[in-house]
Every structure is written in C-alpha cells, then in structure tokens.
Amino acid sequence: MSARPASVALTVVVSPRPLSNVAGFSDASVSVVGASSTTIDLETTVDVIDPSASRLEVRLGGAWRADSTGVLVRNSRGEFERLSRESSVVAIDAMPKATASSNAIRFRVESADPRRAPPPAIPLEYRLTVGRGDEFSVWTFSSLLQVGAER
C-alpha cells in the first residue's frame, strides 16, 4: 500500500466563442413600472443572441455599498428576491429558443426611509449560461442599472 494519493489527469477543451455573439444588455431601456413611498420598481431588457442560452443569474456588483437601500430582482418563480454580492439570483431559468430574444427583468429598489432617494446607479453582474448538459459555458457581464432620481 502506497502512502501517496492517486492522481488523475483531466483535459478540458473549450472551443472559443466570440463574446459579441453571445449576449447584449440594454440598460438604456430602463423604465419605471411602479413606485410607492419606500419602493421603486424598474424593468430592463436583456437581449440574448445565442439560441442555446439557458439561464441568466444576477448579483450586485462589487462596487455596491451595503446601506439601507435594498435591491431585489424578480426570480424565475416570479418572486422578488434580495440581491447581494455573495450569491446570484436566477432571474430567467428557461430562455426562449428564438435566434434573438429580449427578456424583461424586473428590479425593486426599497428603502426604509421614505425621504431617501434611490441611488442613481446600481452596479450589477449578469451571469449567462450557454448550452446544456456536458457542453456549456458561463459568461459574466458587468452592467450599471441607471435608476435616476425621479419617483
């Protein structure tokens, strides 16, 4: 019996895909869809070009400061879930199989103080899974959700 652990060699071959053919994010089309004294609901679109895209996750970007303003996203089950920098929320779990499709993503910005204005911009990180089973790749995109100060 040898005291050395067994080793296994694994070779992974990943075929390159041009980044421009995977997805595009359109934060310019952010629209306010609802507001109350402590919340503002926003909607933006994600344009997906690759028909094999299967999942989109969202998390807060690294530049986000944890303060009294909370950011939530509507998950794939239709419920609002709080975003954080540490973990992702699945916003879309089964994307349409069209060659190019637009997917709406709903965000909610909430504050405990009704007088507090929402932040002007929220740093986000989108994680797009392309493919299924043994053949998939994960693309990460940074974005800035422009909220604006109107309520």
Stockholm file with secondary structure:
# STOCKHOLM 1.0

chainA/1-151         MSARPASVALTVVVSPRPLSNVAGFSDASVSVVGASSTTIDLETTVDVIDPSASRLEVRLGGAWRADSTGVLVRNSRGEFERLSRESSVVAIDAMPKATASSNAIRFRVESADPRRAPPPAIPLEYRLTVGRGDEFSVWTFSSLLQVGAER
#=GR chainA/1-151 SS CCSSCCCCCCCCCCCCCCGGGTEEEEEEEEEEEEECSSEEEEEEEEEECCTTEEEEEEEECTTCCCSSEEEEEECTTSCEEECCSSSCEEEESSCCCSSSEEEEEEEEEEESSTTCCCCSEEEEEEEEEEEETTEEEEEEEEEEEECCSCC
#=GC SS_cons         CCSSCCCCCCCCCCCCCCGGGTEEEEEEEEEEEEECSSEEEEEEEEEECCTTEEEEEEEECTTCCCSSEEEEEECTTSCEEECCSSSCEEEESSCCCSSSEEEEEEEEEEESSTTCCCCSEEEEEEEEEEEETTEEEEEEEEEEEECCSCC
//
